[in-house]
Amino acid sequence: QNGFVSALRKLGHDVRPFFYDDLEKNTFLLHRELNKFCDTCNPDLVFFIMARDVFIADEIKKLSKKYVTANFFGDDHWRFNTFTNKFAHSFSFSITTDPFAIKKYNDIGYENVILSQWAAINDGKDYSLMEDCYKYDVSFVGGFHPYRKWFVDYLISNGIKVDCFGNGWSNGAVSLDEMGMIFRRSKINLNISNSTSYDLRFLMKRPISFLRGLVSKKGNSQIKARNFEIPFFFGFQLTDFVPFLGQYFNIGDELACYNSPEEAVALIDYYLQNEDVREEVRAKSHVRANSEHCYEHRLDLIINEINMRIRNS
């Protein structure tokens, strides 16, 4: 609602949301109501943000014969074979956040794939003008994960104080406004992957993690919305390195990346001691996120690409 719907409306589109939370347990009713809704609206595009297989692929395929459809597949890095592969052919267009997945789409005979990315929700406020005093040296906002806990404990064992927020942490979950405030009031905001880690120290401390890693599909990190939210809310970001992140920010100039816990400790010490450098990086990343990495930027390109392909088909 606050991301995709709001952004499309900012771009001048007439958007009619179809929220199906109350229909998920009744697939027949879900598809009947969706078809009725579309026939009433007669849309130019039916845009899905389907994160679970609550729909039936064949039913979506029938819908795609009547209307142009698209789905935002945001987890192709680890769910292409188990999720996307089942549904891609049902949609007129598929949007992926994984550059490596383009070949996977082509390998299954699907060509109408568009590469895009997650983004920040733009609420129209200029957070660089807000005078927030620093409250935290280092913070992390995100759900609890065994590797994240081990990583934070490693930082703490090296004398770094870390405040964590989100489901599973002692501070609990926070709202969008609270999250933005934490980003601004933290000298350094951590972005820690929740993918499978094969750091021997982590595996030795939690042998069960090795067994879970053998069956886990999350084998590598991916760019997520958090990479864009932290700078949009005017926070300094220290993130694990992710492939292609350098296409969205100048690494070292607009954010800092680590490849190991040791590097994270060294970078935290450096940026805590060098405030001028940290503030310059923070300001540059905010300008970049604000001007290029909000949902209206992503969706404008997606809609234009869909229109162009339809015209050329």
Salt bridges, closest charged atoms under 4 A:
ASP14 OD2 - ARG16 NH2 2.92
GLU24 OE2 - ARG52 NH2 2.63
GLU33 OE2 - ARG32 NH2 3.44
GLU33 OE2 - LYS36 NZ 3.36
ASP39 OD1 - LYS66 NZ 2.87
GLU59 OE2 - LYS62 NZ 3.29
ASP75 OD2 - ARG79 NH1 3.86
ASP75 OD1 - LYS224 NZ 3.26
ASP98 OD1 - HIS77 NE2 3.63
ASP107 OD2 - LYS103 NZ 2.95
ASP126 OD1 - HIS286 NE2 3.77
ASP132 OD2 - ARG184 NE 2.63
ASP132 OD1 - ARG185 NE 3.61
ASP137 OD1 - LYS187 NZ 3.48
ASP153 OD2 - LYS149 NZ 2.62
ASP163 OD2 - LYS161 NZ 3.17
ASP199 OD2 - ARG201 NH2 2.76
GLU229 OE1 - ARG226 NH1 2.43
ASP253 OD1 - LYS284 NZ 2.91
GLU254 OE2 - ARG288 NH2 3.58
GLU262 OE2 - ARG201 NH1 2.41
GLU279 OE2 - ARG278 NH2 3.56
GLU279 OE1 - ARG282 NH1 2.83
GLU280 OE2 - LYS284 NZ 3.25
GLU292 OE2 - ARG288 NE 3.47
GLU305 OE2 - ARG309 NE 2.71
